[in-house]
Amino acid sequence: MQQHYVERDATEAVVAAQWSRVLGRPPASLDTDFFADGGTSLLAAKLVSALRGALGTQLPLKAVFEAPTFRGLSTRIREGSSSPNSRILTLNASGRGTPLLLVPAASGGVVGLHRLGGAPIDRPVLGLQAHGLDPADGEPFAMLGDIVDDFTTVLEKAEAPRSLHLAGYCVGGILAYELACELDRRGWDVRSVVLLNTSLYCPPLKVADGAREKLRSIVDEAGLTVPDGEELDAVSVFRLLTSGDADTLESDFAQFEARLKVFGSVGAAISGYVPRQVAFPVRLFSTDDRDDPADVERTPHEVIDWPDLGLPGFRQHYVPVDHFEMIAHEPTLRAVEEDLTELDDC
């Protein structure tokens, strides 16, 4: 399988999406060089043009030549006035199809979803950011209805296209489904909802418990060792991250803590979720490991899976890779675009 790098923030998500669109593949690592990866002067101009459209800024062409690595170009953008920090991001500004809106999962943002902004997806692609990722926002919402109302307000204020496909990965599929219901109720043209490995096993979860789960995963992914006798808490993990060899963007504790709270809040918001009936088409892209055994064991209510809900226009696709690989799996991306194109033509 093509090696790929999972970006760390919204800036890297935008750069990775356009890199993938121009070169036909995402950067393999932070230090992948655009020109060594197949880029030319002509393609560099194309990349800058794509980034200008996505970022709404006049990024100079020389930026790619002066900072040709994925890390360097992302840093250059992040440190400049063009750093994407709004609640709604543009991962791709052009394309032939109806726009696709990416709804965040537990991370609260578009991290991990940049391939849906690149080839072969041939349509404008927008990405929502959750309230609370920026510490200045205040506390994140922990009720599903509040999250959906907030997303709806963001879209209306941004004057987003009123005809949309929506997509969500993992628990983000639940947020996408509920947001689509609200937009449909308000008269928007919801063309479809794409569920990317979304399970309906949603055990009871408190915000603090979800934040601790995220903290444990950060420790494991960074290969950190918590000293004996030291409690696993946000302060100690942040100190280990910023003082060790982990390649991390974390430099501000308030932002680090906000990310943990968003993760816990999304988990709490979907606890016990049972979907309602809808009128718009639903597509499920599903791997063998879609349902986490631990979540299955902890979910007390009866679960009726997506294929058994009798949703109109429902279609399920089997994805032959695992949960984490699927969002960079080229055949899956092509199948998503084929479904969206078919629905556009209906």
C-alpha positions, -999 to +999 in steps of 0.1 A: +000+000+000+011+036-007+028+050+023+012+082+035+016+107+063-013+116+085-012+154+089-012+170+123-033+201+119-056+220+095-027+237+077-011+204+069-045+190+059-049+217+033-013+214+020-016+176+018-048+177-001-035+200-028-001+181-029-021+150-036-042+167-062-012+180-081+011+150-079-015+123-077-003+110-043+000+124-008+034+132+008+049+101+024+064+120+054+070+155+068+103+156+049+091+146+015+105+170-010+080+183-036+105+182-065+120+148-055+085+135-053+079+143-090+072+180-089+084+204-116+084+241-120+051+239-138+036+217-112+049+240-085+030+268-101-001+246-102+004+237-065+006+274-055-025+282-075-044+254-058-032+266-024-042+301-032-077+290-040-080+268-009-065+293+015-078+325-001-044+341+000-017+353-024+009+327-015+041+335-035+054+310-060+089+312-045+075+296-013+076+262-029+112+267-040+124+282-007+106+255+014+100+225-009+093+199+018+059+191+031+071+203+066+087+234+052+058+246+031+033+239+058+054+258+083+058+287+059+020+289+055+013+283+092+036+312+103+022+336+076-011+353+074-025+325+053-026+299+080-061+284+080-078+290+113-115+294+105-142+271+115-148+261+078-118+252+056-115+248+019-096+216+010-103+220-026-118+251-043-127+236-077-141+205-094-170+194-115-193+178-089-216+190-062-195+202-032-186+177-005-186+188+032-164+168+055-177+167+091-152+162+118-148+131+139-136+129+175-105+150+166-128+179+160-112+188+126-102+176+092-069+159+103-066+126+085-092+134+058-069+153+034-071+126+007-108+134+003-097+169-008-073+155-034-075+133-065-096+114-074-123+135-057-134+159-085-155+185-067-151+214-042-144+200-007-150+219+025-141+208+060-157+218+093-138+225+125-154+218+159-162+246+184-136+244+212-105+235+192-094+271+197-092+277+234-107+312+228-140+294+218-146+283+253-158+249+263-168+224+235-203+212+232-211+178+247-247+175+235-253+162+199-280+188+193-258+217+203-230+204+181-253+202+151-268+236+158-233+251+160-222+235+127-254+248+110-247+283+122-211+281+109-223+270+075-250+297+073-227+325+083-201+313+058-228+312+031-217+277+022-233+261-009-268+250-001-265+219-022-241+195-006-229+159-001-218+153+035-192+128+047-179+117+081-152+092+091-157+070+122-179+088+147-179+118+124-204+098+103-230+102+131-223+140+132-226+142+094-259+122+095-275+144+121-262+176+105-277+164+072-310+159+089-310+194+103-299+210+070-326+190+052-352+202+077-341+238+069-346+233+032-310+226+021-305+202-008-287+173+009-276+151-020-262+123+002-244+113+034-213+092+031-204+071+062-168+061+063-166+032+087-191+046+111-202+022+138-235+024+158-220+009+189-218+040+211-212+032+247-220+057+275-191+080+279-184+111+300-163+140+287-135+133+312-134+096+303-131+104+266-104+129+272-084+103+292-088+077+264-074+103+240-045+110+264-036+073+265-036+070+228-013+101+225+011+085+249+011+052+230+014+068+195+043+090+206+061+061+223+062+079+256+069+064+290+052+080+320+077+079+349+068+056+378+047+073+403+036+101+379-001+103+372-013+102+335-028+136+332-027+164+306+000+184+323+024+155+326+018+142+290+022+177+276+055+181+294+067+147+281+057+157+245+074+190+245+106+179+263+112+146+244+120+136+208+084+132+196+078+151+164+048+172+175+033+205+169+023+209+205+037+241+219+008+256+238-008+237+267-042+255+263-045+242+227-034+207+238-060+206+266-087+220+242-081+191+218-085+166+246-118+182+257-132+182+221-124+145+218-142+137+251-171+160+242-178+143+208-177+109+225-201+120+251-224+136+225-229+104+205-233+081+236-264+059+231-270+072+196-298+056+175-303+071+139-336+084+127-352+077+093-341+101+065-352+108+029-317+114+014-294+086+001-269+071+025-236+053+015-216+032+039-180+023+033-172-004+057-141-025+068-140-057+087-130-039+119-157-012+118-171-022+151-146-020+180-151-051+203-146-030+234-174-006+222-197-036+214-192-050+249-198-016+266-229-006+246-260-014+267-288-006+242-299-028+213-280-018+181-297-021+146-269-016+121-271+008+091-279-019+065-309-030+086-325+004+091-344+004+058-329+037+047-340+048+012-312+048-014-289+029+010-258+012-004-229-005+014-194-009+000-169-034+015-134-020+019-106-046+020-082-027+043-084-017+080-101+013+097-070+035+096-059+026+061-093+032+044-091+070+042-060+068+021-071+037+001-072+047-036-099+023-047-121+035-019-116+071-028-125+063-064-156+044-053-167+074-032-163+097-062-182+073-084-211+072-060-211+110-056-210+114-094-239+089-098-259+108-073-252+142-089-266+128-122-298+116-106 
